Amino acid sequence: MADTTTSHGGLRFRIATPEDAPQLQPLVKSAYRDRGGWTTEADLLRDDRIDVDGVLNKIATPDTVVLFITSDAGALVACCELAKRSADLAYLGMFAVDPRRQGGGIGNRILAYAGDYCRRTWGAKRIEISVTWPRPELSRWYSRRGFRETGETRPFPYNELAEGEALRDDLYFVIMEKELAAA
């Protein structure tokens, strides 16, 4: 199989394969549920965020890719899910950066690459994200990167928690969207 790795901003991007799922699951869990980074949801949820089967399902979903993102040295540093939602709308989810590497600009580089990927691959003109309420610091971070709240909210999927529980019963998603720049 041909090497489909792309380098961008000191990071290496490739589409994840089923063999990557056991590495991706603990990365996602650490970014969302451990207290090592600023993106933690540990005060809101006590679960694994996603299990290996959940990662496998995302990898296998049509019109969806999971990006496996490494340093130039080859260490796994991040991942994200990208999905085509409609002719002009893409979705960014499961965005996880190793908590030990947060705050160094990796997230900015991933957002730039992800937006470009969605535009080039699917012709997307916009990209949306779902931010768990209450996470004002996360909404502000995305706002500084060009995302705007759409006014739409979506229910939190309490029934899909991976081996755990919610610590609050008032969670929901705030939908944010960004226009993608033309090439």
ABEGO torsion letter per residue (X at the ends): XBBABBBBGGBBBBBBBAAAAAAAAAAAAAAAABAABAABAAAABBBAGBBAAAAAAAAABBGBBBBBBBBAAGBBABBBBBBBABAABBBBBGBBBBAAABGAGAAAAAAAAAAAAAAAAAGBABBBBBBBOBBAAAAAAAAAAGBBBAGBBBBBBAAABBGBBBABAABBBBBBBBBBBBX
